[in-house]
Amino acid sequence: MKCLPFLLLFLLLTGCRTVQGPTTADAVSASYALEEVLKLSSHSVDANLFASTALPSLLPPEAGEFSRMVQIPLFLDHLTVWQEQVRTAFRQVVVAIPALVETNAPLVIWDDPEKIILQGNRSATDTFIRQQGDTLDAVVRKLLSDSLQQSEITWALILDRYDIWRKGTALWGREELKPVDVQPFDHLHALFVSQYLAQLGLLEEQLRTTPVPKGSGSFLEVFQQEARL
């Protein structure tokens, strides 16, 4: 029985060593700064990030020639409508993402946060993508699917008009255009995610490298202190 206190002490000490996360005041500050800069970066993404995205970028590669088919009556008009519908859908999802980041950022485990800070000015975004990227991507896919429904109706009309023109030109003995029956969702999803995450990382870098007055109380001071080490 005399060994019991020593056994309890041993279990307590070894148990403490397995706890994940910050263990010092500096580590706690670094962990907090990484989480907060991630949230602030997400809130800083312009809702109109995709407002000027050109039609050729939105079109899937299989339909890349659509933007140059001026010979098909009203075809470009339908494409313009589709383009605006996609831009509007993208905007709706951009507006919704900060709430997702707010929910998932606290779930990130910042092992050795001071080291993570020194990995680069986009390390919070990179760590978030590694740990929560799949979860975020699944939610974004669902949001995009819902927001793009109207554009999918327009796209079906575009494919129908293209097919009519393609078959008509063949009947007149002209060179038949290639058939196109592609759905643009996968392309639009990949485009949205890649550009959004790139913008998120860029904004994190801007926030972390913008000078703040010493003693201001801003969590951004942590990044400047680490940069001077």
N, C-alpha and C positions, 0 to 999 in steps of 0.2 A: 504493500500500500504506500510505502514511502516513495516509490518510484512514480506514483500517479501525478503529483504536481509537475515533475520534470517531463513526463510524457505529454501532459496538457500544454506545457510551455513549448515543447518541440513541435507539436501539431499546430499551435497558434503561429509560430514563426514561419514554419514551412508553408502554411496556408497563405500567409501574407505575401509570400514571394510569388504566388501564382496569380495574384490579382493583376488584371490588365489595366492599363491606363496611366495617367500622370501620377507621379508620387512626390513631386516637389512643387513649390510655389511657382517657380519659373515654368515648369512643365504644364501646370494648370493654366497659367496665363497664355502659353503658346497654344494649347489645345483650344482654349476659348477663342483666341484670335483666329485660328484656322476655321473654326465653325462659323464665326460671325462674318468673316470676309467672304466665305462661300455664300451665305445668305444674302449679304449686301450686294454681291456681284449678280446674283439671280434677280434681285429687285431692280438692279440698274440696267438690265437688258431692255433696250428700247422695244416697245410693243410693235413698232413699225419696222422691225429688223428686216423683214422680207418685202417691204412695201415697194421697193424698186427692183425686185428680182425680175430679170428679163425672161420673156417667154421661152427662148431656147434653153435656158437653164432648168425651167420647170418641166419641159417635155422629156419623156423617157427617150433613151438613145434610139430605140426602134422607130420613134415618131419624130425624129430630129428634123426631117425635111418639111414637116407640116408648116412651120413658120415661114417658109418660102413659097408656098403654093398659092400664089396670088391669082392663078387662073381659075380656081374653083370659086364660083359665085358665093358670096357671104361666108366663105370658109374662115377667113381671117377674123371676121366679126364674131363668129362663134368661139374662136380661139381666144379672142380678147375677153369675152365674157367668162370663159373658163379660167383664164389667167387671174382675173380679179376675184373670182370665187375662191381660188386656191390661196391667193394672198390674204383674203379675209379669214379663211380657215386657219392659216398659219398664225395670224395675229391673235385669234382666239386662244390658241394653244400656248403661245408665248405668254399671254396674260395669266394663264392658269398655272404655269410651271413654278413660279415663286412659292406658291402654297405647297407644292410637292417637295421642293427643296427644304422648306421650313420643317416639314414632317420627317424627312429622311436624313437631313444633316446631323441631328443628334444621335443617329444610329451608327455613324461612322466611328470606328475605333482609331484614335490617333496615337498609335504606338510610337513612342519616342517623338513627340510633336516638335521638339526643338530641332531634331534631325530632319523631319519632314519640311519644316520651314526653309532649311538650307538646301533642299533639293531643287529649288527653283521658284520663280515668282508665280507659278501656276500650280504649285504642289497641292493646294487644297482641292482644286478642281480635279486634278489627276487622281488623288486619293479617293475622292467622292465617286468618280467614274469607276474605279476599280472595285469599290465595295458596294455601291448602290446603283451602278449603271444599268444593270439588267432590270432592276425593279423600276427605275425611272423610265427606261425604254418601253417597258410593257404598258405603263400608264400613258405615255405619250402616244404610243401606237393606237390605243383605244380612243384617246381624245381626237387624234387626227382622223381616225375612221369615222367618228361621229360628225366632225366638222366638215369633212370633205364630201358628204353625201350629195349635196346639191351639185357640186362640181362633177360628180360621177354621172349624173343625169345628162349634163351638158356634154361630157366626154363621149357618152354613148351616141349622142346625136352627131358629134364630130366624126366618129368612126363610121357611122351610117352614111353621112354625106360623102366622105372620102371613098367609101366602097362603091357607092353609086357612080361617082365620077370615074373611078378606076375601071369599072366594068364598061361604062359608056365609051371611054376612049378606046378600049380594046375592040368594041364592036365597029368602030370607025377605022380599024386597021392601024391605029397608032400603037406605039410601044406601050405595053401594059405596065402600069405602076405596080410595085410590089404590094402584096396584101399586108395590112397592118391590123392586128387585133390585140394590141397590148393594153393592159390596165396600168395606169401610172402610179398606183399607190406605193408600191415598194420603192420606186425611184423618189417620190416625194417624201416618203418617210426618211430615207437615207439622207436626202438633201437637207431636210429640216434638222435632224439630229446632229449631223456633222457641223453645220453652220452655227447652230445654237450653242453647242458645246465649245466651239472655237471662240465664239463671242463671250461666253462665260469665262473662259480662261483668260481672254484678253482683258476683260474688265477686272478680274482679280489682279492681274499684273499691274494695271493702271492704279488700282487702289493701293496696292502694296508699295508702289514706287513713288506715290505722290507724297511729298513731305508734309508732315503735320508738326505743329509746334511742340517742343519738348515740354512735358508736364501737362499736356492738354487733357489727359485722361482718356484719350481715344485708344481703343484696342489696336489700332494701326501702328501705334508706337512700337509694339512688340516686333514688328517686321523690320523696322528701322534699327532697332537695337541689335537684332540678330545679324543684320547686314554689316554692322560695324565690328562684329567679332572677328 
